[in-house]
């Protein structure tokens, strides 16, 4: 899931990679990897915030995501690395930028894992409503750690299968939802809003609610920055932008159709963070099998994604230690299955923090962690854009798109400040950035001395 970042070149720019994958295969991988808990459950927070206008939020997020992907793909095609966007930040602005980017990425994904862990607990409460959330969180955390300790491999090999499970769940909802919408499947239409026909119906919470929903739309596209790095694996690296266009077009179509059905089948006031909005949308219809099958599919895909992310965060910290951007302690591995115990232990602390938070704040924990994770993710996207502005020879149109992407990111982040329910998540993200910033300032003096001594 995560690529190494270092100063070692992964090859020459451009050219052909005979062992690589085709652009359409990369597009499909991107669709499968991007669809996750942030969409299945997190989209409900966006719907609750803004109502039917969530479809506009997702359109804006799709454009912003494409801008980030396109710039990263161009940097990767021009200067292929066995590394990540943190290398490009380092190249553009110096070691402080690479260090900050790496730790921000690590922190973002620790929060993303926590968000997924909490979501899995909420989804499991669908069957066992009286079991406390923290108990489910603890169970899933223990199972995920166990998988890592066993040295399980092959998540990359089963990614296609997991992508099929996730995509099939959405397609199942789209088909059933469409049949309900046109009246082939009968059920209670009480409280069904239908297609909004006025401004107040489309923006029931006003522009403030719409502004606050942007962060959840962007979060649903999270992970695309990692897929951008796979442009290195293309047979023809110049196909990377085309692969991104197809990937995001497919994602936007899937997202927008399914969300449109949700907001026309059920009032946005009925949506809660306790269950998937797709399950809520069909709750009034005689489809007893659907909630259980859909819920199970999300849990299977979500658990696997979370465990793969735990592997990735652990590996990332080892790589950062090798690059000198983390204490050497995290570079050490046990002889048993080459297990990086120190790195894994720090990730486990993050998991346990999520379990404790679920115990103390069961009502709002998913919204808080999801908001904070989404903001940290967007900080990294900002790194990608500003790095591309310096590393690439951009044409005027590329610069316009880059600044538009920056504007979208600022809008999404600032929207969490004006929205009371997500403001706490902003404070959490700000705390992470503050700690990283202080560490960067302290270490920058050490780096200066090292440069002067050489």
C-alpha positions as CSV (number, residue, x, y, z in Angstrom):
1,X,0.0,0.0,0.0
2,X,2.8,2.4,0.8
3,X,5.9,2.9,-1.3
4,X,9.4,3.5,0.0
5,X,10.7,7.0,-0.1
6,X,14.4,7.6,-0.5
7,X,16.8,9.5,-2.7
8,X,17.6,6.4,-4.8
9,X,16.5,6.6,-8.4
10,X,14.0,4.0,-9.6
11,X,14.9,4.5,-13.2
12,X,15.0,7.0,-16.0
13,X,12.2,9.3,-16.9
14,X,9.7,8.3,-19.6
15,X,10.5,5.3,-21.7
16,X,8.9,1.8,-21.8
17,X,8.7,-0.8,-19.1
18,X,8.2,-4.2,-20.8
19,X,7.3,-5.8,-17.5
20,X,4.8,-3.1,-16.6
21,X,1.0,-3.0,-16.5
22,X,-1.3,-1.4,-19.0
23,X,-3.0,2.0,-18.3
24,X,-6.5,0.5,-18.0
25,X,-5.2,-2.1,-15.5
26,X,-3.9,0.8,-13.4
27,X,-7.3,2.5,-13.7
28,X,-9.1,-0.6,-12.3
29,X,-6.5,-1.0,-9.5
30,X,-7.1,2.6,-8.6
31,X,-10.9,2.2,-8.4
32,X,-10.5,-0.9,-6.2
33,X,-8.0,0.6,-3.9
34,X,-9.7,3.9,-3.4
35,X,-13.2,2.7,-2.6
36,X,-13.2,2.0,1.1
37,X,-14.7,2.7,4.5
38,X,-14.4,6.5,3.8
39,X,-17.1,6.0,1.2
40,X,-19.2,3.2,2.6
41,X,-19.7,4.9,6.0
42,X,-17.9,8.3,5.9
43,X,-20.1,9.5,3.0
44,X,-23.0,9.4,5.5
45,X,-21.4,12.2,7.5
46,X,-21.2,14.4,4.4
47,X,-24.9,13.6,3.5
48,X,-25.9,14.5,7.1
49,X,-24.0,17.8,6.8
50,X,-25.4,19.0,3.5
51,X,-28.2,16.8,2.2
52,X,-28.6,16.2,-1.6
53,X,-25.9,18.7,-2.5
54,X,-23.4,16.0,-1.4
55,X,-23.3,15.1,-5.1
56,X,-21.7,18.5,-5.8
57,X,-19.2,18.0,-3.0
58,X,-18.2,14.7,-4.6
59,X,-17.8,16.3,-8.0
60,X,-15.5,19.0,-6.6
61,X,-13.5,16.3,-4.7
62,X,-13.2,14.3,-7.9
63,X,-11.7,17.3,-9.8
64,X,-9.4,18.1,-6.8
65,X,-8.3,14.5,-6.6
66,X,-7.5,14.4,-10.3
67,X,-5.3,17.5,-10.1
68,X,-3.3,15.9,-7.3
69,X,-3.0,12.5,-9.1
70,X,-2.1,14.1,-12.4
71,X,0.7,16.2,-10.9
72,X,2.1,13.2,-9.0
73,X,1.9,11.0,-12.1
74,X,3.8,13.6,-14.1
75,X,6.6,13.9,-11.4
76,X,6.8,10.1,-11.3
77,X,7.0,9.8,-15.1
78,X,9.7,12.5,-15.3
79,X,11.8,11.4,-12.4
80,X,10.8,7.8,-11.5
81,X,11.7,6.8,-7.9
82,X,11.5,3.8,-5.7
83,X,10.1,6.4,-3.4
84,X,7.0,8.5,-2.7
85,X,5.9,12.0,-2.9
86,X,8.0,12.7,0.1
87,X,11.1,12.3,-2.1
88,X,9.7,15.0,-4.4
89,X,9.0,17.3,-1.5
90,X,12.6,16.8,-0.4
91,X,13.8,17.5,-3.9
92,X,11.8,20.7,-4.2
93,X,12.2,22.3,-0.7
94,X,14.9,20.4,1.2
95,X,15.1,17.8,3.9
96,X,12.6,19.6,6.2
97,X,9.9,19.1,3.6
98,X,10.6,15.4,3.1
99,X,10.8,14.8,6.9
100,X,7.5,16.7,7.5
101,X,5.8,15.0,4.6
102,X,6.9,11.5,5.8
103,X,5.7,12.0,9.4
104,X,2.5,13.7,8.3
105,X,1.8,10.7,6.0
106,X,2.5,8.3,8.9
107,X,0.2,10.3,11.2
108,X,-2.6,10.5,8.6
109,X,-2.6,6.8,8.0
110,X,-2.5,6.0,11.7
111,X,-5.7,8.1,12.0
112,X,-7.1,6.4,8.9
113,X,-6.5,3.0,10.5
114,X,-8.2,4.3,13.6
115,X,-11.1,5.6,11.5
116,X,-11.5,2.2,9.8
117,X,-11.2,0.4,13.1
118,X,-14.0,2.5,14.5
119,X,-16.1,2.1,11.4
120,X,-15.8,-1.7,11.6
121,X,-17.1,-1.5,15.2
122,X,-20.0,0.6,14.1
123,X,-20.9,-1.8,11.3
124,X,-20.7,-4.7,13.6
125,X,-23.2,-3.0,16.0
126,X,-25.7,-3.5,13.2
127,X,-26.0,-7.1,14.4
128,X,-25.1,-6.6,18.0
129,X,-26.5,-3.1,19.0
130,X,-26.0,-3.6,22.7
131,X,-22.3,-4.4,22.6
132,X,-20.1,-1.4,23.4
133,X,-18.2,0.1,20.5
134,X,-14.8,-0.2,22.2
135,X,-15.2,-4.0,22.5
136,X,-15.6,-4.4,18.7
137,X,-12.7,-2.0,18.2
138,X,-10.5,-4.0,20.6
139,X,-11.4,-7.3,18.8
140,X,-10.6,-6.0,15.3
141,X,-7.4,-4.4,16.6
142,X,-6.3,-7.6,18.1
143,X,-7.1,-9.6,15.0
144,X,-5.3,-7.2,12.8
145,X,-2.2,-7.2,15.0
146,X,-2.3,-11.0,15.1
147,X,-2.3,-11.2,11.3
148,X,0.8,-8.9,11.2
149,X,2.6,-11.0,13.9
150,X,1.9,-14.2,11.9
151,X,3.7,-12.6,9.0
152,X,0.8,-13.0,6.7
153,X,1.5,-12.0,3.1
154,X,-0.3,-11.7,-0.2
155,X,-2.5,-8.7,0.4
156,X,-1.4,-7.4,-3.0
157,X,-2.4,-10.7,-4.6
158,X,-5.9,-10.6,-3.2
159,X,-6.5,-6.9,-3.8
160,X,-8.3,-7.7,-7.1
161,X,-10.7,-10.0,-5.2
162,X,-11.3,-7.4,-2.5
163,X,-11.9,-4.8,-5.2
164,X,-14.5,-7.0,-6.7
165,X,-16.2,-7.4,-3.3
166,X,-16.4,-3.7,-2.7
167,X,-17.4,-2.8,-6.2
168,X,-20.0,-5.5,-6.3
169,X,-21.6,-4.2,-3.1
170,X,-22.0,-0.8,-4.7
171,X,-23.3,-2.1,-8.0
172,X,-25.8,-4.3,-6.0
173,X,-27.0,-1.1,-4.3
174,X,-27.2,0.8,-7.5
175,X,-29.3,-1.9,-9.2
176,X,-31.7,-2.4,-6.3
177,X,-31.9,1.3,-5.6
178,X,-32.7,2.0,-9.3
179,X,-35.5,-0.7,-9.2
180,X,-36.9,0.9,-6.1
181,X,-36.7,4.4,-7.6
182,X,-38.7,3.4,-10.8
183,X,-41.2,1.5,-8.7
184,X,-40.4,-2.1,-9.7
185,X,-39.6,-3.0,-6.1
186,X,-42.5,-1.8,-3.8
187,X,-42.1,-0.5,-0.3
188,X,-43.0,2.2,2.1
189,X,-42.5,5.6,0.4
190,X,-43.3,7.5,3.6
191,X,-40.7,10.2,4.1
192,X,-39.1,9.6,0.7
193,X,-37.8,13.0,-0.5
194,X,-37.5,12.2,-4.3
195,X,-35.6,14.5,-6.6
196,X,-35.0,18.0,-5.1
197,X,-36.7,20.7,-7.1
198,X,-35.6,23.9,-5.3
199,X,-32.5,25.5,-3.8
200,X,-33.7,24.8,-0.2
201,X,-34.3,21.2,-1.0
202,X,-30.9,20.8,-2.6
203,X,-29.0,22.8,0.0
204,X,-31.2,22.2,3.1
205,X,-28.3,23.2,5.5
206,X,-27.2,26.2,3.4
207,X,-23.8,26.9,2.0
208,X,-22.3,26.4,5.5
209,X,-23.4,22.8,5.6
210,X,-22.2,22.3,2.0
211,X,-18.8,23.8,2.9
212,X,-18.5,21.4,5.9
213,X,-19.3,18.4,3.7
214,X,-16.3,18.8,1.4
215,X,-13.8,17.1,3.8
216,X,-15.9,13.9,3.8
217,X,-16.1,13.9,0.0
218,X,-12.3,14.3,-0.3
219,X,-11.8,11.6,2.3
220,X,-13.7,9.1,0.1
221,X,-11.0,9.6,-2.6
222,X,-8.2,9.0,-0.1
223,X,-5.4,6.7,-1.3
224,X,-5.2,8.0,-4.8
225,X,-1.8,9.6,-3.9
226,X,-0.4,6.1,-3.4
227,X,-1.9,4.8,-6.6
228,X,-0.2,7.7,-8.4
229,X,3.1,6.2,-7.5
230,X,2.2,3.1,-9.4
231,X,2.6,5.1,-12.6
232,X,6.2,3.8,-12.4
233,X,4.8,0.3,-13.1
234,X,3.1,1.3,-16.4
235,X,4.4,-0.1,-19.7
236,X,4.3,3.4,-21.1
237,X,4.7,6.0,-18.3
238,X,3.3,8.7,-20.4
239,X,-0.1,7.0,-20.1
240,X,-0.3,7.9,-16.4
241,X,-2.5,11.0,-16.8
242,X,-4.9,8.9,-19.1
243,X,-5.1,6.2,-16.5
244,X,-5.9,8.8,-13.8
245,X,-8.7,10.3,-16.0
246,X,-10.3,7.0,-16.5
247,X,-9.9,5.9,-12.9
248,X,-11.5,9.1,-11.5
249,X,-14.2,9.2,-14.1
250,X,-15.2,5.6,-13.1
251,X,-15.1,6.5,-9.4
252,X,-17.1,9.7,-9.9
253,X,-19.8,7.8,-11.9
254,X,-20.0,5.1,-9.3
255,X,-20.1,7.5,-6.4
256,X,-22.5,10.0,-7.9
257,X,-25.1,7.5,-9.1
258,X,-25.1,5.7,-5.8
259,X,-25.2,8.9,-3.7
260,X,-28.0,10.3,-5.9
261,X,-30.1,7.2,-5.2
262,X,-29.4,7.5,-1.5
263,X,-30.6,11.1,-1.2
264,X,-33.7,10.5,-3.3
265,X,-34.7,7.4,-1.5
266,X,-34.3,8.6,2.1
267,X,-34.3,11.9,3.9
268,X,-30.8,13.1,4.7
269,X,-32.1,13.6,8.3
270,X,-32.4,9.9,8.7
271,X,-28.7,9.3,7.9
272,X,-26.4,8.6,10.9
273,X,-22.8,7.6,11.5
274,X,-24.1,4.4,13.1
275,X,-24.8,2.6,9.8
276,X,-24.0,2.9,6.1
277,X,-26.2,5.4,4.3
278,X,-26.8,2.7,1.6
279,X,-28.3,0.4,4.2
280,X,-30.5,3.3,5.6
281,X,-31.7,4.2,2.1
282,X,-33.3,0.7,1.6
283,X,-34.5,0.2,5.2
284,X,-38.2,0.7,4.4
285,X,-38.3,-1.9,1.7
286,X,-38.8,-5.7,1.9
287,X,-35.1,-6.6,1.3
288,X,-34.2,-8.5,4.4
289,X,-31.1,-10.0,2.8
290,X,-29.6,-6.7,1.6
291,X,-28.5,-5.1,4.9
292,X,-26.7,-8.2,6.0
293,X,-24.9,-9.0,2.8
294,X,-23.9,-5.4,2.2
295,X,-22.7,-5.0,5.8
296,X,-20.7,-8.2,5.6
297,X,-19.1,-7.1,2.4
298,X,-18.0,-3.8,3.8
299,X,-16.6,-5.4,7.0
300,X,-14.5,-8.0,5.0
301,X,-13.1,-5.3,2.7
302,X,-12.6,-2.8,5.5
303,X,-10.8,-5.3,7.8
304,X,-8.4,-6.4,5.0
305,X,-7.7,-2.7,4.0
306,X,-7.0,-1.8,7.6
307,X,-4.6,-4.7,8.1
308,X,-2.8,-4.0,4.9
309,X,-2.5,-0.4,6.1
310,X,-1.0,-1.5,9.4
311,X,1.6,-3.5,7.4
312,X,2.2,-0.4,5.3
313,X,2.6,2.1,8.2
314,X,5.0,-0.3,9.9
315,X,7.1,-0.6,6.7
316,X,7.0,3.1,6.1
317,X,8.5,3.8,9.6
318,X,11.3,1.3,8.9
319,X,12.1,3.1,5.6
320,X,12.0,6.5,7.3
321,X,14.5,5.2,9.9
322,X,16.8,4.0,7.1
323,X,16.6,7.5,5.6
324,X,17.5,9.2,8.9
325,X,14.0,10.7,9.3
326,X,13.1,8.4,12.2
327,X,15.1,7.0,15.2
328,X,17.4,4.1,14.2
329,X,15.5,2.0,16.7
330,X,12.6,1.6,14.2
331,X,15.0,0.2,11.6
332,X,15.7,-3.0,13.6
333,X,13.9,-6.2,12.8
334,X,13.6,-9.4,14.7
335,X,15.0,-12.6,13.2
336,X,11.5,-14.1,13.6
337,X,9.8,-13.4,10.3
338,X,11.8,-10.2,9.8
339,X,9.3,-8.5,12.1
340,X,10.1,-4.7,12.7
341,X,8.9,-4.9,16.4
342,X,9.6,-1.3,17.3
343,X,7.9,0.1,14.3
344,X,4.9,-2.2,14.7
345,X,4.7,-1.3,18.4
346,X,4.3,2.4,17.7
347,X,1.5,1.6,15.2
348,X,-0.1,-0.6,17.9
349,X,-0.1,2.4,20.2
350,X,-2.1,4.3,17.6
351,X,-4.6,1.4,17.4
352,X,-4.9,1.3,21.2
353,X,-5.5,5.0,21.3
354,X,-8.5,4.5,18.9
355,X,-9.8,1.8,21.2
356,X,-9.5,4.1,24.2
357,X,-11.1,6.9,22.3
358,X,-14.0,4.6,21.3
359,X,-14.5,3.9,25.0
360,X,-14.4,7.5,26.1
361,X,-16.2,9.1,23.1
362,X,-18.5,6.4,21.6
363,X,-21.0,8.9,20.2
364,X,-18.7,11.1,18.1
365,X,-15.4,9.2,17.7
366,X,-15.9,8.1,14.1
367,X,-16.6,11.7,13.0
368,X,-13.7,13.1,15.0
369,X,-11.1,10.6,13.7
370,X,-12.4,10.7,10.1
371,X,-12.3,14.5,10.0
372,X,-8.7,14.6,11.4
373,X,-7.5,11.8,9.1
374,X,-9.1,13.6,6.1
375,X,-7.4,16.9,7.0
376,X,-3.9,15.3,7.4
377,X,-4.4,13.5,4.1
378,X,-5.1,16.9,2.4
379,X,-2.0,18.4,3.9
380,X,-0.1,15.7,2.1
381,X,-1.9,16.5,-1.1
382,X,-0.9,20.1,-0.7
383,X,2.7,18.9,-0.4
384,X,2.3,17.1,-3.8
385,X,0.9,20.2,-5.5
386,X,3.5,22.7,-4.3
387,X,6.3,20.2,-5.0
388,X,5.0,19.8,-8.6
389,X,4.9,23.5,-9.0
390,X,8.7,23.6,-8.3
391,X,9.8,20.3,-9.8
392,X,7.9,20.4,-13.1
393,X,8.2,22.7,-16.0
394,X,4.5,23.5,-15.9
395,X,2.5,25.2,-18.6
396,X,0.1,28.0,-17.8
397,X,-2.9,25.7,-17.8
398,X,-1.1,23.3,-15.4
399,X,-0.4,26.1,-13.0
400,X,-4.0,27.2,-13.1
401,X,-5.2,23.7,-12.3
402,X,-2.6,23.5,-9.5
403,X,-3.8,26.7,-7.8
404,X,-7.4,25.5,-8.3
405,X,-6.4,22.3,-6.4
406,X,-4.9,24.4,-3.6
407,X,-8.1,26.4,-3.4
408,X,-10.2,23.2,-3.2
409,X,-8.0,21.8,-0.4
410,X,-8.2,25.1,1.6
411,X,-11.9,25.1,1.2
412,X,-12.2,21.5,2.5
413,X,-9.9,22.1,5.5
414,X,-11.5,25.4,6.4
415,X,-14.9,23.9,6.2
416,X,-14.2,21.8,9.2
417,X,-13.6,25.0,11.3
418,X,-17.0,26.5,10.5
419,X,-18.8,23.2,11.1
420,X,-19.2,22.7,14.9
421,X,-19.5,18.9,14.7
422,X,-16.2,18.5,12.8
423,X,-14.2,21.3,14.4
424,X,-12.7,19.0,17.0
425,X,-11.2,16.9,14.2
426,X,-9.5,20.0,12.9
427,X,-7.9,20.6,16.3
428,X,-6.6,17.0,16.4
429,X,-5.0,17.4,13.0
430,X,-3.5,20.8,14.0
431,X,-2.0,19.1,17.1
432,X,-0.3,16.5,14.9
433,X,1.0,19.1,12.6
434,X,2.2,21.2,15.5
435,X,4.2,18.3,17.0
436,X,5.7,17.5,13.5
437,X,6.6,21.2,13.0
438,X,8.4,21.4,16.4
439,X,10.4,18.3,15.7
440,X,11.3,19.6,12.3
441,X,12.6,22.9,13.7
442,X,14.6,21.1,16.3
443,X,16.1,18.7,13.8
444,X,16.8,21.3,11.2
445,X,19.5,22.7,13.4
446,X,21.1,19.3,13.6
447,X,20.9,18.9,9.8
448,X,22.6,22.3,9.3
449,X,25.5,21.3,11.5
450,X,25.8,18.0,9.5
451,X,25.9,19.9,6.3
452,X,28.5,22.4,7.6
453,X,30.7,19.6,8.9
454,X,30.7,17.9,5.5
